[in-house]
Amino acid sequence: MINNVLFNRIYLVFILLSTQCLTLKLRSIQLNMYMTSSFDFCMRYLTKNSMTGCSSHKSGNRGRLIDISSLNELISYKYSYPIIVLIPARKDILDFAIFHAPMIVGILIDGKIMNITDKHFTEVNTCPEDLIGLSISTNCSIRKNKYGIDFRRIFIDKPIFLLTNQTMVDNLRKISYLYNQQQISKGRYINAHMKSYPYGIKDAQICNRRSKSTYFGEAYFKHYSIKCRSPMINIVWSIFNTISIKNTRPSKSVIIFYTKFDFFSIFQPTNAGAQSTAFGVITLLGLA
């Protein structure tokens, strides 16, 4: 599995549109605000036979910016024109926006409440211990991860950005309220243009070769940690000496705990969502 975002252009544009009907013509005023940082982006990953992760169209995805605070609000949205939604980091809302809302062409996630709600999401599936490449299990040997959205196994044809600057999030909400609630009757609204598209890469092998042989490409995209890499299965282990109440060392004096986890984040440069069950197991091993 290769994260194919070498030669990637990633940005977010907010467009304020104001239209006024005149006697002879329609005049439009467009103000642009570009944002190339303050967010982490969902990447595209390649395997030999499949493609996962997120990607916009080559020219980017455009839609009216809508602030969504609940699942009911999103479900009740009846307009058919393309929209880009600003949502909290909740599994139910994100799941509906990805799989059941074709009018949504881009997703902005508020990263503030990532781990403090009981409806968060994680990037792994409901069975975090599944091996890469095997079929999805119906039964889990460990506790099911009910908040999981398995980004590793699905391809999303819309960009997803995780907003990390709370000041920017607050400003977007104010702008959305101003133009979508108060100014819409005057023909004014706010559009967003999200672009996250990989250029120059045909397959995983080419991506991997270019990332290793081109110093310029690796240095230029260092900020986003953009680099082709293969996943690995990690075995986390710890050794403990047995303890005797007589202060004597038993003949079999070593206890080994180990667990497997294959978690990776499809968001760069940091992880998105709450931590999965696998991380809880690792923490318990460390505290044992």
Secondary structure, 3 states (H helix, E strand, C coil): CEECCCCEEEEEEEEEEEEEECCCCEEEEEEEEEECCCEEEECEEECCCCEEEECCCCCCEEEEEEECCCHHHHHCCCCCCCEEEEEECCHHHHHHHHHCCCCEEEEEEECCCCCCCCCCCECCCCCCCCCCCCCCCCCCCCCCCCCECCCCCCEECCCEEEECCHHHHHHHHHHHHHHHHHCHHHCEEEEEEEEEEECCCCCHHHHHHHHHHCHHHHHHCHHHCCCCCCCCCEEEEEEEECCCCCCCCCCCCEEEEEEEECCCCCEECCCCCCCCHHHHHHHHHHHC
